[in-house]
């Protein structure tokens, strides 16, 4: 939900800053034909960016890694970072 109102996720927690730095939120635009565009746009994103995790606005996370445990760890760290940022926004 945090990605709906932000273009970049900048973690404020230790693990988020250590493992993720900033995560760009990809805006797919029109969802009417997203199912047809997704395979090529996701592949293009990973080809043109030096990262292995993609947060898609209104859709979810796409990630890859040679080590499944490391990939799951990064996704969990991203989820926790978004949760903490959401809580911070509520309290401000």
N, CA, C and O atoms as a DFTB+ gen file, in Angstrom:
368 C
 N C O
     1  1       0.821      -1.190       0.000
     2  2       0.000       0.000       0.000
     3  2       0.870       1.261       0.000
     4  3       0.486       2.285      -0.565
     5  1       2.033       1.180       0.632
     6  2       2.912       2.347       0.715
     7  2       3.334       2.806      -0.679
     8  3       3.524       4.000      -0.910
     9  1       3.477       1.883      -1.585
    10  2       3.946       2.230      -2.932
    11  2       2.911       3.011      -3.741
    12  3       3.261       3.626      -4.748
    13  1       1.660       2.998      -3.326
    14  2       0.626       3.707      -4.078
    15  2       0.816       5.220      -4.041
    16  3       0.396       5.924      -4.960
    17  1       1.446       5.716      -2.984
    18  2       1.604       7.162      -2.832
    19  2       3.050       7.637      -2.909
    20  3       3.330       8.804      -2.636
    21  1       3.966       6.752      -3.275
    22  2       5.381       7.123      -3.303
    23  2       6.052       6.582      -4.565
    24  3       5.641       5.557      -5.109
    25  1       7.087       7.280      -5.020
    26  2       7.818       6.852      -6.216
    27  2       9.094       6.109      -5.871
    28  3       9.656       5.402      -6.707
    29  1       9.546       6.269      -4.641
    30  2      10.759       5.602      -4.178
    31  2      10.565       5.183      -2.732
    32  3       9.987       5.920      -1.933
    33  1      11.047       4.004      -2.404
    34  2      11.043       3.535      -1.023
    35  2      12.450       3.773      -0.482
    36  3      13.420       3.204      -0.984
    37  1      12.554       4.607       0.534
    38  2      13.832       4.870       1.191
    39  2      13.716       4.359       2.621
    40  3      13.168       5.047       3.481
    41  1      14.227       3.164       2.881
    42  2      14.073       2.563       4.208
    43  2      14.682       3.423       5.315
    44  3      15.687       4.107       5.118
    45  1      14.039       3.366       6.492
    46  2      14.541       4.098       7.651
    47  2      15.099       3.145       8.708
    48  3      15.601       3.587       9.741
    49  1      15.011       1.851       8.452
    50  2      15.502       0.859       9.411
    51  2      16.890       0.354       9.002
    52  3      17.315       0.532       7.860
    53  1      17.570      -0.263       9.931
    54  2      18.945      -0.719       9.714
    55  2      19.046      -1.706       8.546
    56  3      19.852      -1.504       7.638
    57  1      18.241      -2.762       8.562
    58  2      18.337      -3.776       7.510
    59  2      17.931      -3.216       6.149
    60  3      18.543      -3.542       5.132
    61  1      16.908      -2.383       6.131
    62  2      16.491      -1.777       4.877
    63  2      17.577      -0.927       4.260
    64  3      17.827      -1.000       3.057
    65  1      18.229      -0.113       5.092
    66  2      19.312       0.728       4.590
    67  2      20.536      -0.094       4.211
    68  3      21.245       0.247       3.264
    69  1      20.786      -1.170       4.941
    70  2      21.971      -1.995       4.676
    71  2      21.839      -2.818       3.405
    72  3      22.792      -2.926       2.633
    73  1      20.661      -3.401       3.181
    74  2      20.499      -4.349       2.080
    75  2      19.795      -3.770       0.855
    76  3      19.967      -4.292      -0.246
    77  1      19.008      -2.709       1.016
    78  2      18.198      -2.230      -0.100
    79  2      18.590      -0.851      -0.621
    80  3      18.491      -0.600      -1.822
    81  1      19.029       0.034       0.248
    82  2      19.226       1.450      -0.106
    83  2      17.871       2.013      -0.540
    84  3      16.912       1.935       0.227
    85  1      17.763       2.573      -1.735
    86  2      16.486       3.073      -2.253
    87  2      15.923       2.066      -3.252
    88  3      16.658       1.482      -4.049
    89  1      14.606       1.875      -3.194
    90  2      13.929       0.981      -4.135
    91  2      12.949       1.819      -4.945
    92  3      12.048       2.453      -4.394
    93  1      13.137       1.812      -6.247
    94  2      12.248       2.557      -7.140
    95  2      10.900       1.851      -7.218
    96  3      10.834       0.624      -7.296
    97  1       9.832       2.634      -7.197
    98  2       8.487       2.091      -7.388
    99  2       8.155       2.252      -8.864
   100  3       8.087       3.370      -9.375
   101  1       7.951       1.136      -9.540
   102  2       7.660       1.147     -10.974
   103  2       6.162       1.366     -11.179
   104  3       5.342       0.626     -10.637
   105  1       5.814       2.371     -11.952
   106  2       4.410       2.664     -12.245
   107  2       4.058       2.086     -13.616
   108  3       4.533       2.586     -14.636
   109  1       3.226       1.032     -13.652
   110  2       2.895       0.410     -14.936
   111  2       1.904       1.211     -15.766
   112  3       1.640       0.872     -16.920
   113  1       1.355       2.268     -15.186
   114  2       0.397       3.077     -15.937
   115  2      -0.958       2.403     -16.007
   116  3      -1.572       2.120     -14.978
   117  1      -1.416       2.151     -17.198
   118  2      -2.731       1.565     -17.430
   119  2      -2.730       0.071     -17.100
   120  3      -1.915      -0.685     -17.629
   121  1      -3.640      -0.348     -16.227
   122  2      -3.718      -1.761     -15.853
   123  2      -4.555      -2.591     -16.827
   124  3      -4.577      -3.818     -16.729
   125  1      -5.240      -1.940     -17.761
   126  2      -6.095      -2.677     -18.692
   127  2      -5.324      -3.695     -19.522
   128  3      -5.833      -4.781     -19.801
   129  1      -4.110      -3.357     -19.916
   130  2      -3.317      -4.279     -20.730
   131  2      -2.009      -4.680     -20.038
   132  3      -1.076      -5.145     -20.692
   133  1      -1.945      -4.499     -18.719
   134  2      -0.724      -4.807     -17.968
   135  2      -0.339      -6.274     -18.096
   136  3       0.848      -6.593     -18.167
   137  1      -1.319      -7.172     -18.126
   138  2      -1.000      -8.600     -18.233
   139  2      -0.264      -8.924     -19.529
   140  3       0.510      -9.881     -19.571
   141  1      -0.489      -8.154     -20.576
   142  2       0.214      -8.378     -21.845
   143  2       1.583      -7.697     -21.863
   144  3       2.535      -8.215     -22.448
   145  1       1.673      -6.528     -21.216
   146  2       2.922      -5.761     -21.210
   147  2       3.907      -6.217     -20.143
   148  3       5.113      -6.025     -20.293
   149  1       3.414      -6.811     -19.080
   150  2       4.251      -7.133     -17.915
   151  2       5.510      -7.928     -18.249
   152  3       6.594      -7.531     -17.819
   153  1       5.421      -9.027     -18.993
   154  2       6.648      -9.801     -19.232
   155  2       7.774      -8.992     -19.877
   156  3       8.928      -9.090     -19.458
   157  1       7.445      -8.202     -20.884
   158  2       8.503      -7.436     -21.555
   159  2       8.958      -6.241     -20.717
   160  3      10.148      -5.929     -20.698
   161  1       8.040      -5.569     -20.027
   162  2       8.425      -4.403     -19.227
   163  2       9.246      -4.798     -18.001
   164  3      10.187      -4.096     -17.631
   165  1       8.895      -5.910     -17.375
   166  2       9.659      -6.381     -16.219
   167  2      11.061      -6.790     -16.660
   168  3      12.046      -6.438     -16.010
   169  1      11.152      -7.525     -17.754
   170  2      12.466      -7.931     -18.271
   171  2      13.303      -6.707     -18.633
   172  3      14.495      -6.657     -18.331
   173  1      12.688      -5.731     -19.273
   174  2      13.407      -4.507     -19.649
   175  2      13.894      -3.760     -18.410
   176  3      15.011      -3.241     -18.400
   177  1      13.072      -3.702     -17.372
   178  2      13.487      -3.027     -16.138
   179  2      14.746      -3.672     -15.568
   180  3      15.703      -2.976     -15.226
   181  1      14.747      -4.995     -15.467
   182  2      15.904      -5.677     -14.892
   183  2      17.145      -5.560     -15.787
   184  3      18.269      -5.550     -15.285
   185  1      16.948      -5.472     -17.096
   186  2      18.080      -5.300     -18.007
   187  2      18.707      -3.914     -17.882
   188  3      19.910      -3.758     -18.089
   189  1      17.908      -2.917     -17.546
   190  2      18.391      -1.537     -17.526
   191  2      18.693      -1.000     -16.126
   192  3      19.169       0.127     -15.992
   193  1      18.428      -1.778     -15.093
   194  2      18.688      -1.347     -13.720
   195  2      19.562      -2.372     -13.013
   196  3      19.443      -3.575     -13.246
   197  1      20.432      -1.885     -12.157
   198  2      21.319      -2.777     -11.399
   199  2      20.647      -3.170     -10.088
   200  3      21.071      -2.734      -9.018
   201  1      19.618      -3.978     -10.164
   202  2      18.931      -4.452      -8.967
   203  2      18.263      -5.785      -9.296
   204  3      18.140      -6.158     -10.462
   205  1      17.841      -6.486      -8.269
   206  2      17.161      -7.760      -8.496
   207  2      15.819      -7.814      -7.781
   208  3      15.271      -8.891      -7.542
   209  1      15.296      -6.637      -7.444
   210  2      13.978      -6.556      -6.823
   211  2      13.226      -5.378      -7.438
   212  3      13.776      -4.289      -7.596
   213  1      11.973      -5.611      -7.777
   214  2      11.154      -4.601      -8.442
   215  2       9.822      -4.498      -7.714
   216  3       9.098      -5.485      -7.586
   217  1       9.505      -3.311      -7.244
   218  2       8.227      -3.047      -6.590
   219  2       7.339      -2.339      -7.600
   220  3       7.645      -1.229      -8.037
   221  1       6.245      -2.981      -7.966
   222  2       5.350      -2.452      -8.990
   223  2       4.123      -1.855      -8.310
   224  3       3.416      -2.534      -7.566
   225  1       3.889      -0.590      -8.576
   226  2       2.784       0.147      -7.961
   227  2       1.450      -0.541      -8.255
   228  3       1.106      -0.768      -9.415
   229  1       0.711      -0.869      -7.209
   230  2      -0.600      -1.477      -7.356
   231  2      -0.583      -2.933      -7.775
   232  3      -1.639      -3.498      -8.059
   233  1       0.569      -3.549      -7.822
   234  2       0.682      -4.934      -8.297
   235  2       1.397      -5.819      -7.289
   236  3       0.844      -6.829      -6.853
   237  1       2.620      -5.456      -6.913
   238  2       3.378      -6.270      -5.967
   239  2       4.862      -6.239      -6.259
   240  3       5.376      -5.296      -6.861
   241  1       5.539      -7.284      -5.823
   242  2       6.993      -7.366      -5.927
   243  2       7.380      -8.474      -6.897
   244  3       6.784      -9.551      -6.895
   245  1       8.380      -8.200      -7.721
   246  2       8.999      -9.210      -8.570
   247  2      10.475      -9.205      -8.206
   248  3      11.114      -8.153      -8.188
   249  1      11.014     -10.387      -7.917
   250  2      12.414     -10.472      -7.504
   251  2      13.040     -11.738      -8.066
   252  3      12.351     -12.703      -8.395
   253  1      14.359     -11.709      -8.167
   254  2      15.099     -12.909      -8.553
   255  2      16.428     -12.907      -7.827
   256  3      16.922     -11.856      -7.418
   257  1      16.998     -14.076      -7.669
   258  2      18.317     -14.230      -7.051
   259  2      18.744     -15.671      -7.273
   260  3      17.896     -16.556      -7.390
   261  1      20.016     -15.912      -7.332
   262  2      20.520     -17.282      -7.480
   263  2      20.246     -18.113      -6.234
   264  3      20.133     -19.337      -6.304
   265  1      20.140     -17.439      -5.096
   266  2      19.916     -18.106      -3.822
   267  2      18.507     -17.748      -3.338
   268  3      18.229     -16.586      -3.042
   269  1      17.628     -18.736      -3.258
   270  2      16.235     -18.499      -2.886
   271  2      16.117     -17.856      -1.506
   272  3      15.304     -16.952      -1.313
   273  1      16.912     -18.308      -0.557
   274  2      16.860     -17.760       0.796
   275  2      17.215     -16.269       0.808
   276  3      16.572     -15.486       1.508
   277  1      18.231     -15.873       0.039
   278  2      18.616     -14.457      -0.025
   279  2      17.526     -13.616      -0.681
   280  3      17.299     -12.473      -0.282
   281  1      16.851     -14.176      -1.686
   282  2      15.779     -13.448      -2.342
   283  2      14.619     -13.225      -1.376
   284  3      14.091     -12.118      -1.275
   285  1      14.229     -14.276      -0.672
   286  2      13.129     -14.164       0.284
   287  2      13.488     -13.166       1.388
   288  3      12.634     -12.406       1.845
   289  1      14.731     -13.171       1.807
   290  2      15.195     -12.240       2.837
   291  2      15.046     -10.792       2.367
   292  3      14.577      -9.942       3.125
   293  1      15.441     -10.505       1.123
   294  2      15.319      -9.141       0.595
   295  2      13.860      -8.708       0.487
   296  3      13.527      -7.561       0.783
   297  1      12.993      -9.619       0.064
   298  2      11.572      -9.287      -0.042
   299  2      11.000      -9.004       1.348
   300  3      10.223      -8.065       1.519
   301  1      11.379      -9.808       2.337
   302  2      10.913      -9.589       3.711
   303  2      11.430      -8.261       4.263
   304  3      10.702      -7.554       4.959
   305  1      12.672      -7.924       3.959
   306  2      13.240      -6.647       4.410
   307  2      12.490      -5.484       3.764
   308  3      12.217      -4.481       4.423
   309  1      12.156      -5.614       2.475
   310  2      11.389      -4.571       1.787
   311  2      10.000      -4.434       2.406
   312  3       9.527      -3.321       2.634
   313  1       9.355      -5.551       2.673
   314  2       8.026      -5.519       3.286
   315  2       8.077      -4.826       4.651
   316  3       7.226      -3.992       4.959
   317  1       9.065      -5.172       5.456
   318  2       9.203      -4.558       6.775
   319  2       9.502      -3.063       6.658
   320  3       8.971      -2.265       7.431
   321  1      10.343      -2.680       5.705
   322  2      10.661      -1.264       5.502
   323  2       9.402      -0.476       5.142
   324  3       9.191       0.626       5.648
   325  1       8.572      -1.038       4.271
   326  2       7.324      -0.368       3.891
   327  2       6.377      -0.268       5.084
   328  3       5.707       0.749       5.266
   329  1       6.324      -1.317       5.888
   330  2       5.472      -1.302       7.078
   331  2       5.918      -0.190       8.032
   332  3       5.088       0.569       8.533
   333  1       7.219      -0.095       8.283
   334  2       7.735       0.933       9.185
   335  2       7.493       2.339       8.639
   336  3       7.159       3.249       9.399
   337  1       7.658       2.522       7.341
   338  2       7.401       3.828       6.739
   339  2       5.925       4.198       6.838
   340  3       5.593       5.362       7.062
   341  1       5.039       3.221       6.673
   342  2       3.601       3.475       6.805
   343  2       3.254       3.889       8.228
   344  3       2.485       4.828       8.437
   345  1       3.823       3.187       9.209
   346  2       3.583       3.530      10.616
   347  2       4.107       4.929      10.918
   348  3       3.458       5.705      11.619
   349  1       5.271       5.240      10.390
   350  2       5.850       6.575      10.598
   351  2       4.934       7.651      10.032
   352  3       4.734       8.689      10.664
   353  1       4.373       7.414       8.841
   354  2       3.478       8.397       8.219
   355  2       2.199       8.586       9.018
   356  3       1.672       9.696       9.088
   357  1       1.695       7.522       9.617
   358  2       0.481       7.619      10.430
   359  2       0.744       8.471      11.665
   360  3      -0.104       9.263      12.076
   361  1       1.915       8.304      12.248
   362  2       2.247       9.007      13.487
   363  2       2.655      10.460      13.283
   364  3       2.767      11.207      14.254
   365  1       2.876      10.866      12.060
   366  2       3.293      12.261      11.806
   367  2       2.108      13.160      11.601
   368  3       2.274      14.359      11.378
